[in-house]
Amino acid sequence: MKKLLALALLLNPLSGLANDAIGIPAKGGQPEYLFLDKVSREAAPSTAKMISDALSIGRLVIFAQMPKIGNPALADKGFGADVFAEQWQAALEAQLIDITPKQEALLEKLVWAGKLSMDINQDRINTPGVKYKHFLPAKWARETGLFFNAKTGVYTKQPSVNYRHPSNAPDANEKKVLTTLVQAGETATATGEFTQMGKQAVYRYFDPVKLMEPCLACHGKPKGELDMLGYEKDGMSAGDVVGMISVAIAVED
């Protein structure tokens, strides 16, 4: 029997693992090891806020176009990367006051990442005969964050109360902050802290995302009823904290 078990393990090393050892998050580590762009400790809070605000504004620009994007009778939506960037940058003008050259360079990289996400989703956005394209403001922000991270090392994320995409699962620190923001409700405000990611000093910024009226179709009431995508509704009300934008930026030694 022992020989048979040994042979089975040799042929299939995973056969001896418990079921709960498969498909679980790896322990330890951090989301980014090579932080390409760093800022001074003094500039870290305002830089992280700038990035978070820019993502929030970009989400709103796309949100305003959702009726057109979701129109199955319309093919070309006329909402390509350049059109989006023009609207986004116009809405970002308030962010450009008194920013440093380093912050401006980071913002340019974020705009590049945002345009790239819009560009690669054009076939999806312009598909006729389909109402829901699986392209939402949150999807744009997620992809933009990944491209931006690849370019800079800056870490962005959208942790949610009831997340619908695995990348939005909060880490331990994000879960603690998100819990506090949810408890604060409509009075919740952004918060941040200096901490470590591995050996790298970082500034982490957390900005609550509050539910808007049009979002109630998926996140509202009655709780448990299936929405258009088959997810159970969250039973939330307008103004409730549904998640947050999380930013981590490296601090120069």
Secondary structure, DSSP 8 states (H G I E B T S, - for coil): -HHHHHHHHHH-GGGGS-GGGSS---SS--S-S----EE-TTTHHHHHHHHHHHHHHHHHHHHHTHHHHT-TT-S--S--HHHHHHHHHHHTGGGGTT--HHHHHHHHHHHHHHHHHHHHTHHHHT-TT-S--S--HHHHHHHHHHHHHHHH--EEE--BTT-SSGGG---HHHHHHHHHHHHHGGG---EEEEEEETTEEEEEEEEEEE--GGGHHHHSSSTT-B-TTS-B-----TT-EEEEEEEEEEE--
